[in-house]
């Protein structure tokens, strides 16, 4: 089968969606690990240092970001095409939409994958614009050790003191958890990486993974909204 024919097939799209989804999940694990350094009680020094080290990668960071963007777009395009092909394959919607316990794992999470996916698709550029680019304004700077670095910690804390941002972000993270809950299981199923008897275990592992990952992300806005103190501008993590 040619590459074009494979891409045109539903199976090919599902495999691409599964592989890209796994890479995106691995990225989220690494991203969360970096974000959790904000909880270190050092006024944001470790987090600002972590962000500075990433930025210091220069062209390697740009290449990594371009690769991540390509993976994300492959995932989105494949997901939309699979969804549209499913809609065309049936002349009418299902009369019964109750949760199944069998191999299909039809749940609220599985039925809403396209909706949660679209919301996440819109959220990601907003998230990048708010924090990576500080909504178009220059980042404040601080000193960590003997280096002047961007005070991204203060930017994040200030943003999460806004209730619209804090609770909006929390809501999106709950949807991320729903997306991951089904996506983890579905990716392994599409790749044929599990036998039918493993399905309940894999589904449970996927649920735990989704709860831990989404829970870790939503802890940030809730913690800083209720308990975080905004450092004076340019003093976040100053040592």
N, CA, C and O of each residue as an XYZ file, in Angstrom:
956
protein
N       0.847     -1.191      0.000
C       0.000      0.000      0.000
C       0.887      1.249      0.000
O       1.826      1.342      0.791
N       0.594      2.206     -0.884
C       1.382      3.433     -0.958
C       1.095      4.315      0.249
O       0.103      4.134      0.955
N       1.985      5.268      0.464
C       1.815      6.186      1.589
C       0.522      6.971      1.440
O      -0.193      7.193      2.417
N       0.222      7.396      0.201
C      -0.992      8.168     -0.036
C      -2.235      7.338      0.242
O      -3.186      7.824      0.853
N      -2.229      6.081     -0.206
C      -3.374      5.201      0.026
C      -3.526      4.902      1.510
O      -4.641      4.839      2.029
N      -2.396      4.717      2.192
C      -2.440      4.436      3.630
C      -3.011      5.620      4.391
O      -3.831      5.453      5.294
N      -2.565      6.842      4.014
C      -3.089      8.037      4.665
C      -4.583      8.201      4.381
O      -5.336      8.671      5.234
N      -5.002      7.814      3.185
C      -6.416      7.973      2.813
C      -7.318      6.979      3.528
O      -8.525      7.199      3.626
N      -6.752      5.895      4.024
C      -7.557      4.883      4.685
C      -7.869      5.288      6.125
O      -7.101      6.013      6.758
N      -9.001      4.812      6.629
C      -9.379      5.103      8.015
C      -8.370      4.513      8.985
O      -8.037      5.132      9.996
N      -7.882      3.309      8.677
C      -6.898      2.666      9.555
C      -5.626      3.508      9.625
O      -5.064      3.700     10.703
N      -5.175      4.008      8.481
C      -3.977      4.838      8.460
C      -4.144      6.095      9.290
O      -3.242      6.488     10.030
N      -5.311      6.727      9.163
C      -5.567      7.948      9.941
C      -5.612      7.643     11.432
O      -5.121      8.432     12.240
N      -6.192      6.513     11.802
C      -6.269      6.149     13.221
C      -4.878      5.882     13.795
O      -4.589      6.237     14.937
N      -4.022      5.254     12.990
C      -2.652      5.000     13.454
C      -1.907      6.323     13.639
O      -1.219      6.517     14.642
N      -2.046      7.228     12.676
C      -1.400      8.543     12.788
C      -1.935      9.289     14.006
O      -1.172      9.906     14.749
N      -3.240      9.227     14.203
C      -3.847      9.889     15.351
C      -3.325      9.283     16.658
O      -3.077     10.008     17.622
N      -3.155      7.946     16.692
C      -2.680      7.268     17.894
C      -1.228      7.616     18.196
O      -0.890      7.955     19.330
N      -0.365      7.531     17.175
C       1.060      7.802     17.385
C       1.283      9.265     17.785
O       2.033      9.554     18.717
N       0.629     10.172     17.077
C       0.774     11.594     17.415
C       0.206     11.872     18.800
O       0.751     12.684     19.547
N      -0.893     11.196     19.143
C      -1.483     11.375     20.471
C      -0.546     10.928     21.577
O      -0.458     11.579     22.618
N       0.153      9.826     21.362
C       1.111      9.331     22.362
C       2.253     10.329     22.539
O       2.664     10.599     23.667
N       2.770     10.880     21.438
C       3.832     11.882     21.540
C       3.338     13.118     22.294
O       4.071     13.688     23.102
N       2.105     13.528     22.032
C       1.560     14.693     22.724
C       1.374     14.419     24.207
O       1.594     15.306     25.031
N       0.969     13.197     24.561
C       0.837     12.847     25.972
C       2.187     12.873     26.676
O       2.290     13.332     27.814
N       3.224     12.378     25.999
C       4.570     12.419     26.581
C       5.018     13.867     26.778
O       5.645     14.196     27.785
N       4.696     14.720     25.820
C       5.027     16.140     25.967
C       4.320     16.738     27.177
O       4.916     17.505     27.932
N       3.053     16.388     27.360
C       2.301     16.927     28.494
C       2.917     16.510     29.826
O       2.933     17.290     30.778
N       3.424     15.277     29.892
C       4.086     14.812     31.120
C       5.306     15.688     31.418
O       5.494     16.131     32.551
N       6.130     15.936     30.397
C       7.329     16.758     30.569
C       6.939     18.201     30.912
O       7.548     18.825     31.781
N       5.926     18.717     30.228
C       5.466     20.087     30.456
C       4.950     20.245     31.885
O       5.235     21.243     32.547
N       4.194     19.259     32.356
C       3.674     19.321     33.731
C       4.812     19.273     34.738
O       4.795     20.007     35.727
N       5.803     18.417     34.499
C       6.943     18.321     35.412
C       7.621     19.685     35.567
O       7.996     20.077     36.672
N       7.773     20.404     34.448
C       8.360     21.736     34.519
C       7.471     22.711     35.262
O       7.955     23.508     36.065
N       6.170     22.655     35.001
C       5.237     23.576     35.653
C       5.155     23.358     37.162
O       4.948     24.302     37.924
N       5.320     22.109     37.584
C       5.210     21.814     39.015
C       6.352     22.424     39.820
O       6.270     22.491     41.047
N       7.413     22.869     39.153
C       8.486     23.552     39.883
C       7.989     24.884     40.449
O       8.658     25.485     41.289
N       6.835     25.345     40.001
C       6.259     26.567     40.566
C       5.868     26.386     42.025
O       5.737     27.366     42.759
N       5.681     25.136     42.453
C       5.303     24.874     43.844
C       6.505     24.860     44.786
O       6.340     24.828     46.005
N       7.711     24.883     44.224
C       8.913     24.938     45.073
C       8.911     26.290     45.799
O       8.808     27.335     45.156
N       9.023     26.277     47.123
C       8.911     27.536     47.893
C      10.168     28.402     47.827
O      10.815     28.651     48.844
N      10.502     28.852     46.630
C      11.688     29.697     46.453
C      11.337     30.987     45.723
O      12.205     31.654     45.161
N      10.038     31.330     45.739
C       9.613     32.562     45.076
C       9.635     32.514     43.570
O       9.565     33.551     42.911
N       9.731     31.311     43.013
C       9.708     31.159     41.555
C      11.069     31.013     40.919
O      11.178     30.979     39.693
N      12.122     30.924     41.734
C      13.481     30.867     41.182
C      13.680     29.638     40.299
O      14.184     29.758     39.183
N      13.291     28.459     40.784
C      13.504     27.239     40.005
C      12.711     27.262     38.713
O      13.212     26.855     37.664
N      11.472     27.737     38.782
C      10.639     27.790     37.580
C      11.230     28.759     36.560
O      11.300     28.441     35.373
N      11.656     29.940     37.013
C      12.253     30.915     36.092
C      13.554     30.392     35.500
O      13.864     30.656     34.338
N      14.314     29.652     36.298
C      15.560     29.074     35.811
C      15.282     27.991     34.779
O      15.972     27.887     33.765
N      14.257     27.185     35.053
C      13.836     26.144     34.108
C      13.415     26.765     32.776
O      13.826     26.300     31.713
N      12.595     27.817     32.836
C      12.135     28.485     31.612
C      13.312     29.110     30.868
O      13.349     29.106     29.638
N      14.275     29.650     31.621
C      15.447     30.273     30.989
C      16.304     29.229     30.270
O      16.816     29.486     29.180
N      16.458     28.055     30.881
C      17.248     26.999     30.241
C      16.611     26.552     28.936
O      17.311     26.291     27.957
N      15.282     26.462     28.918
C      14.593     26.117     27.674
C      14.858     27.179     26.606
O      15.193     26.861     25.465
N      14.703     28.433     26.993
C      14.897     29.522     26.032
C      16.334     29.576     25.536
O      16.587     29.984     24.402
N      17.287     29.160     26.391
C      18.707     29.199     26.033
C      19.075     28.144     24.994
O      20.178     28.169     24.448
N      18.157     27.216     24.720
C      18.431     26.196     23.715
C      18.493     26.789     22.310
O      19.014     26.162     21.388
N      17.964     27.993     22.152
C      18.040     28.683     20.870
C      17.359     27.938     19.733
O      16.177     27.603     19.820
N      18.109     27.680     18.664
C      17.530     27.069     17.464
C      16.993     25.666     17.751
O      16.049     25.224     17.096
N      17.576     24.968     18.712
C      17.078     23.629     19.055
C      15.656     23.707     19.606
O      14.826     22.839     19.337
N      15.388     24.752     20.375
C      14.035     24.934     20.908
C      13.052     25.210     19.773
O      11.937     24.689     19.771
N      13.471     26.035     18.806
C      12.582     26.339     17.675
C      12.286     25.079     16.859
O      11.160     24.870     16.407
N      13.307     24.250     16.678
C      13.104     22.998     15.942
C      12.164     22.070     16.704
O      11.296     21.428     16.112
N      12.345     22.004     18.023
C      11.472     21.163     18.845
C      10.035     21.672     18.788
O       9.095     20.882     18.698
N       9.868     22.986     18.841
C       8.522     23.572     18.786
C       7.884     23.325     17.419
O       6.686     23.053     17.332
N       8.683     23.420     16.352
C       8.160     23.160     15.007
C       7.742     21.700     14.875
O       6.701     21.398     14.292
N       8.552     20.798     15.416
C       8.203     19.380     15.380
C       6.946     19.096     16.169
O       6.094     18.322     15.733
N       6.824     19.729     17.345
C       5.629     19.542     18.168
C       4.391     20.079     17.467
O       3.322     19.473     17.529
N       4.540     21.228     16.795
C       3.418     21.797     16.046
C       2.995     20.858     14.922
O       1.800     20.667     14.697
N       3.962     20.269     14.210
C       3.646     19.342     13.120
C       2.899     18.117     13.656
O       1.921     17.671     13.056
N       3.360     17.579     14.778
C       2.696     16.420     15.385
C       1.269     16.782     15.777
O       0.337     16.009     15.556
N       1.113     17.960     16.357
C      -0.210     18.414     16.783
C      -1.152     18.564     15.595
O      -2.313     18.161     15.664
N      -0.652     19.144     14.503
C      -1.499     19.335     13.321
C      -1.860     18.002     12.668
O      -2.985     17.828     12.200
N      -0.911     17.057     12.631
C      -1.222     15.728     12.124
C      -2.341     15.099     12.957
O      -3.261     14.480     12.422
N      -2.243     15.269     14.265
C      -3.249     14.692     15.166
C      -4.623     15.309     14.905
O      -5.626     14.601     14.817
N      -4.652     16.615     14.784
C      -5.919     17.316     14.584
C      -6.546     16.954     13.241
O      -7.734     16.638     13.173
N      -5.753     17.001     12.179
C      -6.275     16.703     10.836
C      -6.787     15.265     10.766
O      -7.873     15.015     10.243
N      -6.004     14.319     11.294
C      -6.431     12.915     11.265
C      -7.702     12.721     12.072
O      -8.596     11.986     11.652
N      -7.794     13.371     13.226
C      -8.973     13.234     14.084
C     -10.226     13.768     13.387
O     -11.282     13.137     13.424
N     -10.099     14.927     12.757
C     -11.257     15.513     12.055
C     -11.689     14.620     10.902
O     -12.885     14.411     10.699
N     -10.732     14.090     10.142
C     -11.075     13.246      9.008
C     -11.724     11.937      9.448
O     -12.655     11.460      8.799
N     -11.240     11.354     10.542
C     -11.860     10.129     11.062
C     -13.278     10.419     11.530
O     -14.190      9.627     11.292
N     -13.463     11.554     12.196
C     -14.792     11.931     12.682
C     -15.763     12.127     11.513
O     -16.903     11.665     11.563
N     -15.306     12.812     10.467
C     -16.179     13.051      9.320
C     -16.510     11.759      8.573
O     -17.625     11.583      8.082
N     -15.528     10.857      8.494
C     -15.781      9.586      7.817
C     -16.783      8.748      8.588
O     -17.580      8.028      7.986
N     -16.755      8.832      9.914
C     -17.738      8.112     10.731
C     -19.131      8.690     10.528
O     -20.115      7.953     10.468
N     -19.208     10.016     10.422
C     -20.509     10.641     10.205
C     -21.087     10.251      8.857
O     -22.288     10.015      8.724
N     -20.206     10.185      7.846
C     -20.697      9.806      6.516
C     -21.104      8.338      6.461
O     -21.951      7.952      5.655
N     -20.496      7.523      7.321
C     -20.745      6.080      7.285
C     -22.101      5.702      7.851
O     -22.585      4.594      7.620
N     -22.705      6.597      8.575
C     -24.035      6.283      9.117
C     -25.030      7.343      8.646
O     -24.714      8.533      8.621
N     -26.180      6.923      8.290
C     -27.184      7.841      7.738
C     -27.895      8.626      8.815
O     -28.468      9.680      8.536
N     -27.869      8.130     10.050
C     -28.523      8.838     11.144
C     -27.758      8.568     12.428
O     -26.965      7.631     12.511
N     -28.013      9.418     13.442
C     -27.333      9.262     14.721
C     -27.825      8.031     15.441
O     -28.868      7.476     15.095
N     -27.077      7.599     16.443
C     -27.470      6.440     17.226
C     -28.719      6.765     18.032
O     -28.833      7.830     18.638
N     -29.651      5.819     18.020
C     -30.878      6.006     18.785
C     -30.607      5.885     20.280
O     -31.256      6.549     21.088
N     -29.652      5.040     20.646
C     -29.314      4.836     22.044
C     -27.857      5.206     22.241
O     -26.990      4.723     21.513
N     -27.580      6.057     23.217
C     -26.209      6.509     23.449
C     -25.726      6.157     24.836
O     -24.834      6.820     25.366
N     -26.293      5.135     25.432
C     -25.882      4.736     26.771
C     -24.460      4.229     26.770
O     -23.942      3.790     25.744
N     -23.824      4.295     27.946
C     -22.448      3.848     28.088
C     -22.341      2.356     27.865
O     -23.149      1.590     28.389
N     -21.357      1.936     27.097
C     -21.098      0.529     26.856
C     -19.943      0.072     27.725
O     -19.035      0.844     28.033
N     -19.990     -1.184     28.115
C     -18.893     -1.726     28.892
C     -18.010     -2.621     28.072
O     -17.017     -3.146     28.576
N     -18.353     -2.806     26.809
C     -17.617     -3.709     25.941
C     -16.418     -3.054     25.317
O     -15.970     -2.005     25.780
N     -15.872     -3.674     24.240
C     -14.640     -3.203     23.614
C     -14.707     -1.777     23.093
O     -13.679     -1.103     23.029
N     -15.897     -1.296     22.716
C     -15.970      0.046     22.145
C     -15.707      1.131     23.177
O     -15.288      2.232     22.821
N     -15.949      0.836     24.463
C     -15.762      1.805     25.536
C     -16.456      3.124     25.223
O     -15.866      4.195     25.368
N     -17.733      3.038     24.785
C     -18.461      4.251     24.468
C     -18.922      4.906     25.766
O     -19.775      4.372     26.475
N     -18.359      6.048     26.062
C     -18.669      6.799     27.269
C     -18.879      8.257     26.890
O     -18.768      8.631     25.722
N     -19.181      9.071     27.889
C     -19.292     10.513     27.647
C     -17.979     11.035     27.085
O     -17.972     11.865     26.176
N     -16.857     10.543     27.631
C     -15.547     10.986     27.157
C     -15.326     10.622     25.692
O     -14.816     11.434     24.920
N     -15.709      9.401     25.306
C     -15.482      8.964     23.921
C     -16.395      9.700     22.949
O     -15.980     10.041     21.842
N     -17.642      9.946     23.362
C     -18.581     10.616     22.472
C     -18.267     12.099     22.303
O     -18.681     12.715     21.321
N     -17.543     12.667     23.249
C     -17.253     14.106     23.189
C     -15.823     14.400     22.758
O     -15.351     15.526     22.913
N     -15.117     13.390     22.212
C     -13.710     13.591     21.842
C     -13.536     14.752     20.857
O     -12.621     15.560     21.011
N     -14.397     14.839     19.861
C     -14.256     15.891     18.866
C     -14.514     17.261     19.499
O     -13.867     18.244     19.136
N     -15.456     17.326     20.444
C     -15.778     18.604     21.104
C     -14.638     19.043     22.011
O     -14.189     20.187     21.943
N     -14.166     18.122     22.869
C     -13.054     18.476     23.759
C     -11.803     18.781     22.942
O     -11.007     19.644     23.311
N     -11.635     18.067     21.831
C     -10.487     18.323     20.972
C     -10.511     19.715     20.377
O      -9.479     20.384     20.325
N     -11.677     20.162     19.926
C     -11.806     21.499     19.341
C     -11.523     22.574     20.396
O     -10.848     23.565     20.120
N     -12.050     22.363     21.607
C     -11.818     23.334     22.689
C     -10.326     23.421     23.007
O      -9.790     24.514     23.192
N      -9.660     22.270     23.070
C      -8.219     22.266     23.335
C      -7.456     22.926     22.187
O      -6.459     23.612     22.412
N      -7.924     22.717     20.961
C      -7.294     23.314     19.782
C      -7.333     24.838     19.868
O      -6.370     25.508     19.494
N      -8.452     25.386     20.361
C      -8.583     26.840     20.521
C      -7.771     27.318     21.726
O      -7.168     28.391     21.695
N      -7.764     26.507     22.788
C      -7.107     26.905     24.036
C      -5.589     27.025     23.895
O      -4.989     27.937     24.464
N      -4.968     26.124     23.151
C      -3.503     26.067     23.097
C      -2.882     27.369     22.594
O      -1.977     27.883     23.252
N      -3.320     27.934     21.457
C      -2.706     29.216     21.040
C      -2.984     30.350     22.020
O      -2.157     31.248     22.178
N      -4.148     30.317     22.682
C      -4.440     31.339     23.695
C      -3.468     31.204     24.861
O      -2.936     32.196     25.359
N      -3.243     29.968     25.287
C      -2.308     29.676     26.373
C      -0.901     30.157     26.025
O      -0.233     30.778     26.852
N      -0.451     29.872     24.807
C       0.884     30.290     24.371
C       0.980     31.815     24.312
O       1.981     32.395     24.732
N      -0.050     32.451     23.795
C      -0.055     33.906     23.689
C       0.007     34.563     25.067
O       0.698     35.565     25.252
N      -0.716     33.995     26.031
C      -0.766     34.577     27.373
C       0.567     34.473     28.095
O       1.006     35.432     28.730
N       1.215     33.317     28.002
C       2.390     33.076     28.836
C       3.724     33.187     28.076
O       4.635     33.890     28.514
N       3.831     32.499     26.953
C       5.092     32.578     26.203
C       5.348     33.988     25.683
O       6.483     34.465     25.677
N       4.259     34.657     25.241
C       4.405     36.000     24.682
C       3.834     37.083     25.598
O       3.801     38.255     25.223
N       3.392     36.705     26.778
C       2.855     37.652     27.767
C       1.815     38.588     27.154
O       1.801     39.789     27.421
N       0.949     38.006     26.329
C      -0.138     38.749     25.681
C       0.363     39.969     24.918
O      -0.301     41.005     24.878
N       1.549     39.836     24.308
C       2.066     40.904     23.461
C       2.818     42.007     24.177
O       3.229     42.977     23.539
N       3.012     41.892     25.487
C       3.756     42.902     26.242
C       5.089     42.317     26.713
O       5.197     41.102     26.879
N       6.094     43.149     26.929
C       7.401     42.635     27.367
C       7.300     41.921     28.714
O       6.570     42.357     29.604
N       8.033     40.832     28.852
C       8.076     40.133     30.130
C       8.859     40.953     31.157
O       9.837     41.613     30.804
N       8.440     40.917     32.418
C       9.308     41.473     33.453
C      10.536     40.586     33.594
O      10.503     39.420     33.198
N      11.602     41.111     34.144
C      12.829     40.348     34.342
C      13.195     40.314     35.817
O      12.804     41.188     36.591
N      13.939     39.310     36.185
C      14.425     39.174     37.548
C      15.821     38.579     37.496
O      16.311     38.222     36.424
N      16.452     38.473     38.640
C      17.795     37.912     38.722
C      17.748     36.610     39.492
O      17.284     36.563     40.631
N      18.230     35.557     38.862
C      18.335     34.250     39.511
C      19.807     33.879     39.502
O      20.404     33.689     38.442
N      20.389     33.777     40.694
C      21.827     33.571     40.766
C      22.525     34.822     40.275
O      22.360     35.895     40.856
N      23.291     34.701     39.225
C      23.975     35.860     38.646
C      23.462     36.182     37.254
O      24.113     36.893     36.489
N      22.277     35.647     36.929
C      21.738     35.852     35.587
C      20.419     36.619     35.639
O      19.584     36.400     36.516
N      20.258     37.519     34.679
C      18.973     38.191     34.516
C      18.118     37.353     33.576
O      18.526     37.063     32.451
N      16.933     36.965     34.036
C      16.067     36.085     33.256
C      14.652     36.657     33.231
O      14.309     37.530     34.028
N      13.851     36.160     32.319
C      12.440     36.551     32.282
C      11.736     36.057     33.542
O      11.944     34.925     33.978
N      10.912     36.908     34.115
C      10.169     36.552     35.329
C       8.824     35.953     34.929
O       7.770     36.550     35.150
N       8.881     34.774     34.343
C       7.657     34.113     33.898
C       6.788     33.704     35.076
O       5.566     33.623     34.952
N       7.410     33.447     36.214
C       6.665     33.070     37.419
C       5.647     34.147     37.790
O       4.483     33.844     38.054
N       6.088     35.399     37.809
C       5.180     36.495     38.152
C       4.067     36.629     37.122
O       2.920     36.898     37.480
N       4.395     36.443     35.849
C       3.385     36.515     34.792
C       2.287     35.469     35.022
O       1.099     35.767     34.895
N       2.696     34.250     35.359
C       1.729     33.172     35.570
C       0.862     33.447     36.806
O      -0.359     33.292     36.762
N       1.499     33.854     37.897
C       0.746     34.110     39.134
C      -0.245     35.251     38.930
O      -1.393     35.162     39.365
N       0.192     36.316     38.274
C      -0.716     37.439     38.011
C      -1.906     36.997     37.171
O      -3.039     37.412     37.417
N      -1.643     36.155     36.180
C      -2.736     35.678     35.323
C      -3.742     34.866     36.117
O      -4.949     35.023     35.932
N      -3.266     34.004     36.994
C      -4.158     33.124     37.746
C      -4.845     33.831     38.910
O      -5.716     33.245     39.552
N      -4.477     35.066     39.192
C      -5.223     35.857     40.165
C      -6.505     36.420     39.556
O      -7.382     36.909     40.269
N      -6.601     36.346     38.237
C      -7.816     36.754     37.538
C      -8.793     35.574     37.570
O      -8.464     34.513     37.039
N      -9.979     35.715     38.171
C     -10.888     34.574     38.290
C     -11.334     34.003     36.943
O     -11.564     32.798     36.832
N     -11.458     34.843     35.929
C     -11.854     34.344     34.614
C     -10.787     33.410     34.062
O     -11.092     32.341     33.533
N      -9.533     33.827     34.192
C      -8.425     33.006     33.707
C      -8.293     31.746     34.554
O      -8.176     30.647     34.013
N      -8.310     31.893     35.867
C      -8.095     30.755     36.767
C      -9.153     29.673     36.584
O      -8.819     28.497     36.438
N     -10.419     30.061     36.590
C     -11.477     29.061     36.507
C     -11.727     28.616     35.063
O     -12.171     27.493     34.825
N     -11.442     29.495     34.104
C     -11.516     29.074     32.711
C     -10.456     28.025     32.410
O     -10.725     27.023     31.748
N      -9.247     28.269     32.908
C      -8.150     27.320     32.745
C      -8.493     25.996     33.427
O      -8.242     24.924     32.876
N      -9.066     26.076     34.625
C      -9.454     24.856     35.352
C     -10.470     24.046     34.564
O     -10.367     22.823     34.469
N     -11.455     24.741     33.998
C     -12.469     24.052     33.204
C     -11.876     23.352     31.995
O     -12.264     22.227     31.679
N     -10.947     23.996     31.319
C     -10.308     23.387     30.152
C      -9.491     22.172     30.570
O      -9.450     21.179     29.845
N      -8.838     22.236     31.730
C      -8.062     21.091     32.206
C      -8.959     19.893     32.535
O      -8.546     18.744     32.373
N     -10.171     20.159     32.990
C     -11.124     19.067     33.201
C     -11.483     18.410     31.873
O     -11.612     17.188     31.792
N     -11.641     19.220     30.841
C     -11.921     18.676     29.506
C     -10.713     17.920     28.963
O     -10.864     16.915     28.268
N      -9.511     18.409     29.282
C      -8.303     17.685     28.899
C      -8.302     16.297     29.525
O      -7.948     15.314     28.875
N      -8.704     16.221     30.799
C      -8.788     14.920     31.468
C      -9.748     13.984     30.759
O      -9.453     12.800     30.596
N     -10.893     14.499     30.337
C     -11.858     13.680     29.598
C     -11.255     13.187     28.293
O     -11.419     12.026     27.918
N     -10.551     14.086     27.603
C      -9.952     13.739     26.312
C      -8.892     12.653     26.490
O      -8.819     11.707     25.707
N      -8.081     12.804     27.523
C      -7.023     11.830     27.776
C      -7.582     10.495     28.233
O      -7.023      9.443     27.923
N      -8.683     10.537     28.971
C      -9.258      9.304     29.506
C      -9.549      8.309     28.390
O      -9.195      7.133     28.482
N     -10.195      8.792     27.342
C     -10.498      7.894     26.225
C      -9.320      7.782     25.263
O      -9.080      6.719     24.692
N      -8.586      8.879     25.085
C      -7.497      8.883     24.110
C      -6.399      7.893     24.434
O      -5.849      7.274     23.523
N      -6.064      7.724     25.703
C      -5.016      6.783     26.117
C      -5.379      5.371     25.686
O      -4.574      4.673     25.070
N      -6.588      4.961     26.013
C      -7.059      3.609     25.670
C      -7.197      3.449     24.160
O      -6.801      2.430     23.594
N      -7.762      4.469     23.513
C      -8.027      4.383     22.084
C      -6.732      4.297     21.277
O      -6.674      3.590     20.271
N      -5.686      5.021     21.719
C      -4.414      5.004     20.996
C      -3.809      3.609     20.998
O      -3.346      3.130     19.963
N      -3.810      2.954     22.156
C      -3.234      1.614     22.238
C      -4.074      0.613     21.455
O      -3.542     -0.321     20.856
N      -5.383      0.813     21.463
C      -6.252     -0.084     20.694
C      -5.997      0.077     19.200
O      -5.943     -0.915     18.473
N      -5.840      1.303     18.740
C      -5.609      1.550     17.317
C      -4.287      0.958     16.840
O      -4.159      0.540     15.689
N      -3.311      0.929     17.735
C      -2.001      0.386     17.378
C      -1.927     -1.120     17.564
O      -0.899     -1.733     17.274
N      -3.009     -1.720     18.047
C      -3.025     -3.160     18.277
C      -2.057     -3.586     19.370
O      -1.536     -4.702     19.357
N      -1.821     -2.679     20.320
C      -0.819     -2.933     21.351
C      -1.378     -3.658     22.560
O      -0.655     -3.870     23.534
N      -2.642     -4.041     22.524
C      -3.189     -4.745     23.675
C      -4.152     -5.831     23.233
O      -4.852     -5.699     22.230
N      -4.171     -6.895     23.996
C      -5.099     -7.977     23.744
C      -6.429     -7.658     24.421
O      -6.462     -6.882     25.376
N      -7.531     -8.249     23.938
C      -8.844     -7.933     24.522
C      -8.889     -8.092     26.035
O      -9.542     -7.310     26.726
N      -8.192     -9.105     26.553
C      -8.267     -9.318     28.005
C      -7.521     -8.229     28.783
O      -7.722     -8.076     29.988
N      -6.654     -7.469     28.088
C      -5.944     -6.371     28.748
C      -6.761     -5.086     28.773
O      -6.415     -4.136     29.476
N      -7.832     -5.059     28.014
C      -8.584     -3.826     27.826
C      -9.029     -3.172     29.142
O      -8.831     -1.968     29.305
N      -9.624     -3.921     30.091
C     -10.040     -3.265     31.341
C      -8.874     -2.651     32.109
O      -8.993     -1.560     32.666
N      -7.732     -3.369     32.134
C      -6.563     -2.851     32.843
C      -6.034     -1.583     32.180
O      -5.742     -0.596     32.856
N      -5.913     -1.616     30.843
C      -5.403     -0.452     30.119
C      -6.338      0.741     30.297
O      -5.894      1.879     30.443
N      -7.635      0.460     30.281
C      -8.604      1.549     30.441
C      -8.481      2.170     31.828
O      -8.593      3.386     31.981
N      -8.251      1.335     32.837
C      -8.076      1.841     34.200
C      -6.794      2.657     34.318
O      -6.777      3.716     34.944
N      -5.719      2.152     33.708
C      -4.452      2.893     33.708
C      -4.634      4.242     33.012
O      -4.113      5.258     33.471
N      -5.378      4.246     31.900
C      -5.645      5.489     31.186
C      -6.423      6.476     32.035
O      -6.169      7.679     31.992
N      -7.373      5.961     32.810
C      -8.163      6.833     33.691
C      -7.272      7.463     34.756
O      -7.361      8.660     35.026
N      -6.408      6.641     35.361
C      -5.490      7.161     36.383
C      -4.542      8.195     35.783
O      -4.286      9.241     36.380
N      -4.024      7.886     34.589
C      -3.122      8.811     33.898
C      -3.819     10.141     33.650
O      -3.242     11.200     33.896
N      -5.061     10.094     33.162
C      -5.808     11.315     32.856
C      -6.065     12.136     34.109
O      -5.932     13.359     34.093
N      -6.432     11.465     35.196
C      -6.718     12.173     36.447
C      -5.459     12.842     36.986
O      -5.499     13.999     37.407
N      -4.334     12.112     36.975
C      -3.092     12.671     37.505
C      -2.595     13.839     36.653
O      -2.161     14.862     37.182
N      -2.662     13.677     35.336
C      -2.136     14.720     34.459
C      -3.016     15.970     34.503
O      -2.523     17.075     34.732
N      -4.312     15.791     34.284
C      -5.215     16.944     34.309
C      -5.253     17.560     35.707
O      -5.306     18.781     35.856
N      -5.225     16.694     36.737
C      -5.228     17.199     38.104
C      -4.007     18.028     38.408
O      -4.101     19.054     39.082
N      -2.843     17.591     37.911
C      -1.625     18.360     38.125
C      -1.700     19.730     37.483
O      -1.271     20.722     38.073
N      -2.247     19.790     36.271
C      -2.359     21.070     35.585
C      -3.369     22.002     36.258
O      -3.119     23.201     36.375
N      -4.509     21.459     36.700
C      -5.521     22.351     37.268
C      -5.200     22.777     38.701
O      -5.801     23.720     39.216
N      -4.251     22.087     39.349
C      -3.815     22.533     40.676
C      -3.199     23.922     40.621
O      -3.349     24.717     41.549
N      -2.501     24.207     39.520
C      -1.793     25.488     39.391
C      -2.730     26.693     39.481
O      -2.522     27.555     40.335
N      -3.759     26.782     38.623
C      -4.616     27.970     38.711
C      -5.370     28.059     40.029
O      -5.546     29.151     40.568
N      -5.820     26.918     40.556
C      -6.575     26.955     41.807
C      -5.687     27.366     42.978
O      -6.094     28.162     43.825
N      -4.486     26.824     43.021
C      -3.581     27.158     44.129
C      -3.216     28.636     44.107
O      -3.299     29.318     45.129
N      -2.812     29.130     42.937
C      -2.358     30.512     42.889
C      -3.508     31.509     43.002
O      -3.305     32.632     43.463
N      -4.714     31.115     42.587
C      -5.866     32.013     42.770
C      -6.192     32.170     44.243
O      -6.451     33.279     44.712
N      -6.179     31.060     44.977
C      -6.593     31.113     46.383
C      -5.445     31.413     47.350
O      -5.659     32.057     48.377
N      -4.239     30.957     47.036
C      -3.164     31.041     48.021
C      -1.907     31.765     47.554
O      -1.080     32.142     48.384
N      -1.741     31.968     46.265
C      -0.488     32.534     45.758
C      -0.361     34.025     46.028
O      -1.348     34.759     46.019
N       0.842     34.448     46.263
C       1.138     35.869     46.434
C       1.904     36.356     45.202
O       2.851     35.712     44.751
N       1.486     37.485     44.675
C       2.168     38.041     43.508
C       3.443     38.733     43.955
O       3.383     39.671     44.751
N       4.601     38.294     43.461
C       5.847     38.975     43.827
C       5.857     40.379     43.236
O       5.195     40.622     42.227
N       6.595     41.312     43.845
C       6.759     42.626     43.210
C       7.360     42.453     41.829
O       8.210     41.587     41.621
N       6.927     43.262     40.896
C       7.400     43.155     39.519
C       8.939     43.130     39.471
O       9.617     43.999     40.018
N       9.458     42.088     38.786
C      10.900     41.958     38.654
C      11.572     41.316     39.844
O      12.801     41.294     39.922
N      10.780     40.784     40.788
C      11.381     40.168     41.983
C      11.049     38.690     42.094
O      11.425     38.057     43.080
N      10.354     38.118     41.111
C       9.981     36.713     41.165
C      11.191     35.800     41.111
O      11.827     35.659     40.066
N      11.508     35.177     42.249
C      12.611     34.240     42.292
C      13.967     34.896     42.432
O      14.988     34.232     42.249
N      14.010     36.188     42.753
C      15.309     36.851     42.865
C      16.079     36.288     44.047
O      15.553     36.186     45.156
N      17.320     35.928     43.800
C      18.188     35.349     44.840
C      19.369     36.279     45.118
O      20.212     35.971     45.960
